[in-house]
Amino acid sequence: MNSVTFFELTRSTLRTCLTGMSLTLLSFGQPAAPPAPAAPPAPRAPRAMNYAWASQDAYRQAAREVDQRQYEKAVEHFGKVIEMKEARADGALYWKAYSLSRLGRSTEGLAALAELEKSHPKSGWLNDAKALAAEMRQAAGQPVRPEAEEDEELKLLALNGLMHSEPEIALPLLEKILNAPKNPPRLKKRALFVLAQSRSARAREIVTQYAKGGANPDLQLAAVEYLGVLNSPESRQSLADLYASATDVSVKRAVLRGFMISRDKERLLAAAKSETNLDLRREALQMLGACGGHAELAQLYPTETDKNTKRAILDGLSASGKAGLLVEIARKETDKDLKRMAVERLTTMKNKEATAYLLELLGKE
């Protein structure tokens, strides 16, 4: 299987898990809209949380546009992320400069890199930014030739083939790509993905090394998720160790996605029980549901006291398609808001149990 095919299959698997969730992560923690008050209410924590997720979503969209060489759109969307001033603003500045360089707009790109260095003096993007700045000055405002980018793709396809037939030859070449400062992060990310296809101990060691940090944040987060793709006892343990030691919320969120990709319900449940960050806890619950952990979610629901966490459990049960458990919760729930939420999720499910309960409610009317 070539690199592109494997890459698309993995993206398809991840999309399947994510689309199994009946509500997107952006719906977490949003209370029902209250009647309009006389004066604007103070901002609520869930809305701030959703704002951060909106930034993450915009960042991912712009990153996809870079992969598709839609640089004009990428410049626009990374600009929006920068305006939000969230955690990934430094990465957005880098990728905005990168996209501008591909368009031949080196003056604007260098200005974005200068802003990155000024506003984020401790950013993990600084080394890549210096390499990009040198490349842009050398190119003197000329757009990158399309054949140069196509050449990168062909090299990776060749390395992917060698990884399967002659791994002892491919491994040092991939390491060389990863270690060369002049290589763009996009190329390094693809090289890391080729490594993640291998079952060799050395390849797993390299992916794990990048997952622990030391490179730019995007490359670290990609390596974390690739550990989930590897889906071996060793890679799952590496994810668990990283989750226990990480302090960066973005890294912990990537680990949770790695657990979901590898369908590690046990560790998702452990994170849902022990995590003190409510945002991460709710995300673990929803991913647990997407991976079929409905029995675990149903056990957790009666013991929870946080309303938004209970909402996340309802989302997880909905994602797992377990209408019977939702019906059972709806019948027992005394909180009107939570009962309504359970019923709302049942309205999206087309099966006999959901239909029977909805008819039962109509019969009471």
C-alpha positions as CSV (number, residue, x, y, z in Angstrom):
1,M,0.0,0.0,0.0
2,N,1.5,3.3,-1.0
3,S,1.9,6.4,1.3
4,V,-1.0,8.3,-0.2
5,T,-3.4,5.3,0.1
6,F,-2.4,4.5,3.7
7,F,-2.6,8.2,4.6
8,E,-6.1,8.5,3.2
9,L,-7.3,5.3,4.9
10,T,-6.0,6.6,8.2
11,R,-7.7,9.9,7.7
12,S,-10.9,8.0,6.7
13,T,-10.7,5.9,9.9
14,L,-10.3,9.0,12.0
15,R,-13.2,10.8,10.2
16,T,-15.4,7.7,10.8
17,C,-14.8,7.8,14.5
18,L,-15.3,11.6,14.6
19,T,-18.5,11.6,12.5
20,G,-19.9,8.8,14.8
21,M,-20.2,11.6,17.4
22,S,-23.7,12.9,17.0
23,L,-22.7,16.4,18.1
24,T,-19.4,18.1,17.4
25,L,-17.0,19.2,20.1
26,L,-18.1,22.7,19.5
27,S,-21.5,21.8,21.1
28,F,-20.0,20.9,24.5
29,G,-20.9,23.0,27.4
30,Q,-23.4,25.3,25.7
31,P,-26.4,25.9,28.0
32,A,-29.8,26.6,26.6
33,A,-30.1,30.3,25.7
34,P,-31.8,32.3,28.5
35,P,-34.3,35.1,28.0
36,A,-32.6,38.3,26.8
37,P,-31.5,40.2,30.0
38,A,-31.6,43.9,30.3
39,A,-27.8,44.1,30.3
40,P,-25.3,41.8,28.6
41,P,-24.4,38.9,31.0
42,A,-20.8,38.2,32.0
43,P,-19.1,35.8,29.6
44,R,-19.6,32.1,30.5
45,A,-16.7,29.7,30.7
46,P,-18.2,27.2,28.2
47,R,-18.4,29.9,25.6
48,A,-14.8,30.8,26.1
49,M,-14.0,27.2,25.8
50,N,-15.9,27.0,22.5
51,Y,-14.0,30.0,21.3
52,A,-10.8,28.1,21.8
53,W,-12.2,25.1,19.9
54,A,-13.3,27.4,17.1
55,S,-9.7,28.5,16.9
56,Q,-8.5,24.9,16.7
57,D,-11.1,24.2,14.0
58,A,-10.0,27.2,11.9
59,Y,-6.4,26.2,12.3
60,R,-7.1,22.6,11.1
61,Q,-9.1,23.9,8.1
62,A,-6.2,26.3,7.1
63,A,-3.7,23.4,7.5
64,R,-5.7,21.3,5.1
65,E,-5.6,24.2,2.6
66,V,-1.8,24.3,2.8
67,D,-1.8,20.5,2.0
68,Q,-4.1,21.2,-0.9
69,R,-1.9,24.2,-2.0
70,Q,-4.8,26.6,-1.6
71,Y,-2.5,29.2,-0.3
72,E,-4.7,32.3,-0.7
73,K,-7.4,30.6,1.4
74,A,-4.8,29.5,3.9
75,V,-3.5,33.0,4.4
76,E,-7.0,34.2,5.1
77,H,-7.9,31.5,7.6
78,F,-4.6,31.6,9.4
79,G,-5.1,35.3,9.7
80,K,-8.4,34.6,11.5
81,V,-6.6,32.3,14.0
82,I,-4.0,34.9,14.7
83,E,-6.7,37.5,15.4
84,M,-8.3,35.1,18.0
85,K,-4.9,35.1,19.9
86,E,-5.4,31.5,21.1
87,A,-2.7,28.9,21.9
88,R,-1.8,28.1,18.3
89,A,-1.4,31.7,17.1
90,D,2.4,31.2,16.8
91,G,1.9,28.2,14.4
92,A,-0.7,30.3,12.5
93,L,1.9,33.0,12.0
94,Y,4.4,30.5,10.7
95,W,2.0,28.9,8.2
96,K,0.7,32.3,7.1
97,A,4.3,33.2,6.3
98,Y,4.8,29.8,4.6
99,S,1.7,30.3,2.4
100,L,2.8,33.8,1.5
101,S,6.2,32.5,0.5
102,R,4.5,30.0,-1.8
103,L,2.6,32.9,-3.4
104,G,5.8,34.9,-3.9
105,R,4.8,37.5,-1.3
106,S,8.1,37.4,0.6
107,T,7.8,40.9,2.1
108,E,4.5,40.1,3.8
109,G,5.8,36.6,4.8
110,L,8.9,38.1,6.4
111,A,6.7,40.5,8.3
112,A,4.7,37.6,9.7
113,L,7.8,35.8,10.8
114,A,9.1,39.0,12.5
115,E,5.8,39.2,14.4
116,L,6.2,35.5,15.4
117,E,9.6,36.2,16.9
118,K,8.4,39.3,18.6
119,S,5.1,38.1,20.0
120,H,6.2,34.5,20.9
121,P,9.9,34.6,21.9
122,K,9.8,31.1,23.4
123,S,7.8,29.5,20.6
124,G,8.7,26.0,19.3
125,W,8.3,27.4,15.8
126,L,11.4,29.7,15.9
127,N,13.9,27.3,14.4
128,D,11.6,26.6,11.5
129,A,10.8,30.3,11.1
130,K,14.5,31.1,10.8
131,A,14.9,28.4,8.1
132,L,11.9,29.7,6.2
133,A,13.1,33.3,6.5
134,A,16.4,32.3,4.9
135,E,14.6,30.5,2.1
136,M,12.4,33.5,1.4
137,R,15.3,35.9,1.2
138,Q,17.1,33.6,-1.2
139,A,14.0,33.2,-3.4
140,A,13.7,37.1,-3.7
141,G,9.9,37.1,-3.9
142,Q,9.6,34.4,-6.5
143,P,6.8,31.9,-6.0
144,V,7.7,28.2,-5.4
145,R,7.7,26.2,-8.6
146,P,4.9,23.5,-8.6
147,E,7.3,20.9,-9.8
148,A,9.5,21.4,-6.7
149,E,6.6,20.5,-4.5
150,E,5.7,17.5,-6.7
151,D,9.3,16.4,-6.4
152,E,8.9,16.3,-2.6
153,E,5.9,14.0,-3.0
154,L,7.7,11.7,-5.3
155,K,10.6,11.4,-2.9
156,L,8.3,10.4,-0.1
157,L,6.5,7.8,-2.3
158,A,9.9,6.3,-3.1
159,L,10.9,6.3,0.6
160,N,7.6,4.7,1.5
161,G,8.3,1.9,-1.0
162,L,11.8,1.4,0.5
163,M,10.4,1.4,4.0
164,H,8.5,-1.8,3.1
165,S,11.2,-3.5,1.0
166,E,14.5,-2.1,2.4
167,P,13.8,-0.5,5.8
168,E,17.4,-0.4,6.8
169,I,18.0,1.9,3.8
170,A,14.9,4.0,4.2
171,L,15.2,4.7,8.0
172,P,18.4,6.8,7.9
173,L,17.1,8.7,4.9
174,L,13.9,9.6,6.7
175,E,15.8,10.6,9.8
176,K,17.9,12.8,7.5
177,I,14.8,14.6,6.2
178,L,13.5,15.1,9.8
179,N,16.8,16.4,11.1
180,A,17.6,18.9,8.2
181,P,16.6,22.4,9.4
182,K,16.0,23.6,5.8
183,N,13.2,21.0,5.2
184,P,9.7,22.5,5.6
185,P,7.5,21.1,8.4
186,R,5.1,19.8,5.8
187,L,7.8,17.5,4.4
188,K,8.9,16.5,7.8
189,K,5.3,15.6,8.8
190,R,4.9,13.4,5.8
191,A,8.3,11.7,6.5
192,L,7.1,11.1,10.1
193,F,3.9,9.5,8.7
194,V,5.9,7.1,6.5
195,L,7.9,6.1,9.6
196,A,4.6,5.5,11.5
197,Q,3.7,2.8,8.9
198,S,6.7,0.7,9.9
199,R,6.5,-1.9,12.7
200,S,10.3,-1.6,13.4
201,A,11.4,-0.7,16.9
202,R,13.6,2.1,15.6
203,A,10.7,3.7,13.6
204,R,8.5,3.6,16.7
205,E,11.3,5.1,18.8
206,I,11.7,8.0,16.4
207,V,7.9,8.7,16.3
208,T,7.8,8.5,20.1
209,Q,10.8,10.9,20.4
210,Y,8.9,13.5,18.3
211,A,5.7,12.9,20.3
212,K,7.6,13.9,23.5
213,G,8.5,17.3,22.0
214,G,11.6,19.0,20.8
215,A,10.2,19.9,17.4
216,N,7.6,22.4,16.3
217,P,4.2,21.9,18.1
218,D,2.4,20.7,14.9
219,L,5.0,18.0,14.4
220,Q,4.7,16.9,18.0
221,L,0.9,16.7,17.8
222,A,1.1,14.7,14.6
223,A,3.5,12.3,16.1
224,V,1.2,11.8,19.1
225,E,-1.7,10.8,16.8
226,Y,0.6,8.6,14.7
227,L,1.3,6.6,17.9
228,G,-2.4,5.8,17.9
229,V,-2.1,4.7,14.2
230,L,0.7,2.3,15.1
231,N,-1.7,0.7,17.6
232,S,0.8,-1.6,19.3
233,P,1.1,-2.3,23.1
234,E,4.3,-0.3,23.1
235,S,2.7,2.7,21.3
236,R,-0.4,2.7,23.5
237,Q,1.9,2.6,26.6
238,S,3.9,5.5,25.2
239,L,0.6,7.5,24.8
240,A,-0.4,6.7,28.4
241,D,3.0,7.8,29.7
242,L,2.8,11.0,27.7
243,Y,-0.7,11.8,28.9
244,A,0.5,11.4,32.5
245,S,3.5,13.7,32.1
246,A,2.0,16.3,29.7
247,T,1.0,19.8,31.0
248,D,0.0,21.2,27.6
249,V,-3.7,20.8,26.9
250,S,-3.2,20.5,23.2
251,V,-0.8,17.6,23.7
252,K,-3.2,15.9,26.1
253,R,-6.1,16.4,23.6
254,A,-3.9,14.8,20.9
255,V,-3.2,11.8,23.2
256,L,-6.9,11.4,23.7
257,R,-7.4,11.3,19.9
258,G,-4.5,8.7,19.7
259,F,-6.4,6.6,22.3
260,M,-9.6,6.9,20.1
261,I,-7.7,6.0,16.9
262,S,-6.3,2.9,18.6
263,R,-9.8,2.2,20.2
264,D,-8.2,2.1,23.7
265,K,-11.4,2.3,25.7
266,E,-9.6,1.4,29.0
267,R,-7.4,4.4,28.9
268,L,-10.1,6.8,27.7
269,L,-12.2,5.7,30.6
270,A,-9.2,6.2,33.0
271,A,-8.7,9.8,31.6
272,A,-12.5,10.5,32.0
273,K,-12.3,9.5,35.6
274,S,-9.1,11.1,36.7
275,E,-8.8,14.3,34.5
276,T,-9.2,17.5,36.5
277,N,-9.6,19.7,33.4
278,L,-13.3,19.5,32.7
279,D,-12.9,20.3,29.0
280,L,-10.5,17.4,28.5
281,R,-12.7,15.2,30.6
282,R,-15.7,15.8,28.5
283,E,-13.7,15.2,25.3
284,A,-12.5,11.9,26.7
285,L,-16.1,10.9,27.4
286,Q,-17.3,11.7,23.9
287,M,-14.4,9.8,22.3
288,L,-15.2,6.9,24.6
289,G,-18.7,6.9,23.2
290,A,-17.4,7.1,19.6
291,C,-15.3,4.0,20.3
292,G,-18.2,1.9,21.6
293,G,-17.7,2.5,25.4
294,H,-21.4,2.8,26.0
295,A,-21.4,0.5,29.1
296,E,-18.7,2.5,30.8
297,L,-20.5,5.8,30.0
298,A,-23.8,4.5,31.4
299,Q,-22.0,3.5,34.7
300,L,-20.5,7.0,35.0
301,Y,-23.7,9.0,34.4
302,P,-25.4,8.5,37.9
303,T,-22.2,9.3,39.8
304,E,-21.6,12.6,38.0
305,T,-22.6,16.0,39.5
306,D,-21.3,18.4,36.8
307,K,-24.1,19.1,34.4
308,N,-21.9,19.8,31.4
309,T,-20.1,16.5,32.0
310,K,-23.4,14.7,32.0
311,R,-24.2,16.4,28.7
312,A,-20.9,15.0,27.4
313,I,-21.9,11.5,28.5
314,L,-25.2,11.9,26.7
315,D,-23.3,12.9,23.6
316,G,-21.1,9.9,23.9
317,L,-24.0,7.5,24.3
318,S,-25.6,9.1,21.2
319,A,-22.4,8.7,19.3
320,S,-22.3,5.0,20.2
321,G,-25.9,4.6,19.0
322,K,-27.2,3.1,22.2
323,A,-30.8,4.4,22.3
324,G,-31.8,2.0,25.0
325,L,-29.4,3.5,27.5
326,L,-30.5,7.0,26.6
327,V,-34.1,6.0,27.1
328,E,-33.3,4.6,30.5
329,I,-31.6,7.8,31.5
330,A,-34.4,10.0,30.1
331,R,-37.0,8.0,32.2
332,K,-35.0,8.4,35.5
333,E,-33.6,11.9,35.0
334,T,-35.4,14.5,37.3
335,D,-33.4,17.5,36.0
336,K,-35.6,19.0,33.2
337,D,-32.7,20.3,31.2
338,L,-30.8,17.0,31.1
339,K,-34.0,15.1,30.4
340,R,-34.6,17.4,27.4
341,M,-31.1,16.9,26.2
342,A,-31.5,13.1,26.3
343,V,-34.7,13.3,24.3
344,E,-33.1,15.7,21.8
345,R,-30.4,13.1,21.1
346,L,-33.0,10.4,20.8
347,T,-34.7,12.4,18.0
348,T,-31.6,11.9,15.9
349,M,-31.6,8.2,16.2
350,K,-33.6,6.0,13.9
351,N,-34.3,2.7,15.7
352,K,-37.2,1.0,17.4
353,E,-36.2,1.9,21.0
354,A,-35.9,5.6,20.3
355,T,-39.1,5.7,18.2
356,A,-41.1,3.8,20.9
357,Y,-40.0,6.2,23.6
358,L,-40.8,9.3,21.5
359,L,-44.3,7.8,20.8
360,E,-44.7,7.1,24.5
361,L,-44.0,10.8,25.3
362,L,-46.6,11.8,22.6
363,G,-49.0,9.4,24.2
364,K,-48.7,11.2,27.5
365,E,-49.5,14.5,25.8
